[in-house]
Amino acid sequence: MCRIRVVIWKATLQIYKFDISRKRIVKPNILLPLKLPSLSVPLWFQYQKQGKDVEKVKQRLAEIANYVDKFYRALNIRVALVGLEVWSDSDKCPVTQDPFTTLHEFLDWRKLKLLPQRPHDNAQLISGVYFQGTTIGMAPIMSMCTAEQSGGIVMDHSDNPLGAAVTLAHELGHNFGMNHDTPERGCGCRVTADRGGCIMTPSTGYPFPTVFSSCSKKDLLVSLEKGVGMCLFNMPEVKVLYGGQKCGNGYVEEGEECDCGDLEECMNPCCNASTCTLKGNAVCAHGQCCEDCQLKPAGTPCRESSNSCDLPEFCTGSDPHCPANVYLHDGHACHSVDGHCYNGICQTHEQQCITLWGQGAKPAPGICFERVNSAGDPYGNCGKDSKGSFAKCEERDAKCGKIQCQGGANRPVIGTNAVSIETNIPLQEGGRILCRGTHVYLGDDMPDPGLVLTGTKCGENMMCLNRQCQNVSVFGVHECSAKCSGRGVCNNKKNCHCEAHWAPPFCDKAGFGGSVDSGPMRLADSESVKVGIVVAFLCLLCVGMIVCIKRKTLAGLFISNKKNTIEKLRPNSPGHTFSTNQTHAGTHTHSACRASPQCQAPAISQSASIYKVCVCMCLFVSDFV
C-alpha cells in the first residue's frame, strides 16, 4: 500500500478550472501539512469566516484531508495528515491573485523553509484568495517526492469542504502524473457528467466528482513504473499524525496492536476492529511481512526493485511492515541503462523524447541542442534568469535546456495544450537536419515538459542540475561508494547495500547482504538451508563411516589378539571347552555393554564430540557458499 505525506512539486503545470457563477470576496490564508505528503495550507479567509476561530479552521481542514484520503483509498493510496499550520497574522510566502506567482513562491518556501524543518512527501497551500480567471487550483505534473515541485495550491471556493477536497485531490493527481480526462482520451468514468463525473475532468461544478477515471488509474500506474513517488512506500510516523489517536482510523497508534478501520470496513481476520487488538494467536495484522497473522521469515522479499535506480527490500523477521523504500544514491550510474540516478529515477533524453512524441522518438544530434538553446527565447533556452528573462544556454549546458528530438508522432502526445516547434539547421557538408521541440503554454516563470528534466545525463559522469551540466561528484556518490569495499552500492541514505554474501554496514565481512535500511537478503533463503542440510548430512555420513571402519578394525584386532591368547592358554585335552565358552561369553558381554546406558565408551564418546564440531563447521560454511 502506498503511503504519502503532504508536499508535492515538479516540472509541468496543469491548471484545474472550476465553473464559478458568482464573484467571491478575496480572503486571507492558512497552511496545512499532510502526510500524503505534507500538506501546507494558507487560508486567511477561512480564519475570518470561522469567526477568527483557529480550531474551527483546523477542523474544516482536517475534514478536507479526510475526504481526500477517502478518494485515494480506491487507488490503494492513503493520505495521512501530518501537519496543519494556520497563517493568521501574516503569510510566510507571497499569496496573490496570480496563481502562477503564488505557486512558484509557495514551492520555493516549501523547499527552503518547510521541508528542512518538517520532513514530508508533499505540501498543499489552501487559500481563501480568489485567483484570477477560472483557476481554483494548480500543481506541477509528475512531481511527487521531489524537493523542488512536490506540492500545489488550492482555492477554498465552496462553503462545502467537499469542494476544496475535490480540488486538492485533483492537484495531487497532477503531482502523481495524472492528466485531464479530455474527450479524445476516451476515459471511462463510472459516474455520469450530470452527477459530477470524475475528479480529473478539466472543469467541474456542482455536484462535485468523487471518483477517478480509467485514464487516471492508467496514468498513475505509468508514473509509478517510471519511479515517480519513490518516497511513498514508508509508513507514516503515527506520532506526528494530525488529529490525535483514534481506534478505527486505519493507523496503528500507541496502545493499539492493530487498526483495520471501522467495523463496517474492516475485513482483517487478525484484528478486532472494535478494540484494535489482535485476535487469538495472531502476532500481526498488517504489512507486507505479515501472512496468516504471523511474521514472515527474515530475508523474505517484500518489495522488488521497480526500476534501474531502485533497490529491493526484505522482511526483517521482527516487523510486519516492509522497510522504507531505498534507492541508489543521486549520481550513481543506472543499472543496465546509460544514465544517472536522481531521486530514484534514471532520467534520459531517450525516455523524455518518447514521453513527448511517442514510440519511435529519439534524441536529436547535439548540434540541435546547441543551436536551438543558444537563442534564449521561449522555444530554446536554459530556463529564466533572475530578471525573469529566458536565459541562453552555454554550449556546455545545451543538453540541459529545451529537449530536442527526432521521429515519433506528428504532434506531441503529452496533451492538447502542447505545440510542436520544428527547426531546420543547415549542415556545413550540405543538407539539413530537423530538430523537434515542444512548448506548453502554462504561464510565466514555470517549467514545462519540453525542458530537459533534472538528473538527465548530459555527458560522461555529468548530469543536468539547475539547468547546468555538472559533474555527478557534487552529490558525493564516489566517496559514499568507496566505503562499500567494492562489494555493494551506496543508497540514498548514504549506507551500503551489500551483495548477497556480504554484511552491512561496509560489505567487508561475510553476511547475508542488503543494508541497514533494507533488511537482510538471505536469512530466509530456502536454497541455502537445503544446501546446509545436504552438506551436514554428508558430513555426518562421512563421520559415521569413519567410526564404523575404525570400530571394525579395532574389534578385529581385539578378537584376533584374544584368540591368540586363548590358543596359548588352551589345555592339550580336547575334552575341555571352558576357555572357548568363555571367549564367546566375552564377545557377547562386549556387545551388551555397547547397548547398555550404564556402560562407558570413552574413545567413541570423544570421537563423536569431535565430529559434532566438524558438522557445525560444515553448516556454517555452507551458508556462505
Buried (B, 14 or more C-beta within 10 A) or exposed (E): BBBBBBBBBBBBBBBBBBEBEEEBEBBBBBBBBBBBBBBBBBBBBBBBBBEEEEEBBBEBBBEBBBBBBEBBBEBEBBBBBBBBBBBBEEBBBEBBBBBBBBBBBBBBBBBEEBBEEBBBBBBBBBBBBBBEEEBBBBBBBBBBBBBBBBBBBBBBBBEEBBBBBBBBBBBBBBBBBBBBBBEEBEBEBEBEEEEBBBBBBBEBBEEBBBBBBBBBBBBBEBBBEBBBBBBBBBBBEBEBBBBEBBBBBBBBBEEBBBBBBBEEEBEBEBBBBEEBBBBEEBEBBBBBBBEEBBBBBBBBBBBEBBBBBBBBBBBBBEBBBBBBBBBBBBBBBBBEBEBBBBBBBBBBBBBBBBBBBBEEBEBBEEBBBBBBBBBBEEBBBBBBEEEEEBBBBBEBBBBBBBBBBBBBEEBBBBBBBBBBBEBEBEEEEEEEBBBBBBBBEBBEBBBBBBBBBBBBBBEEBBBBBEBBBBBBEEBBBBEBBEBBBEBBBBBBBEBBBBBBBBBBBBBBEEBBBBBBBBBBBBBBBEEBBEBBEEBBEEBBEBBEEEBEEEBEEEEEEEBEEEEEEBEEEBEEEEEEEEEEEEBEEEBEEEEEEEEEEEEEEEEBEEBEEEBEEEBEEBBEEBBEE
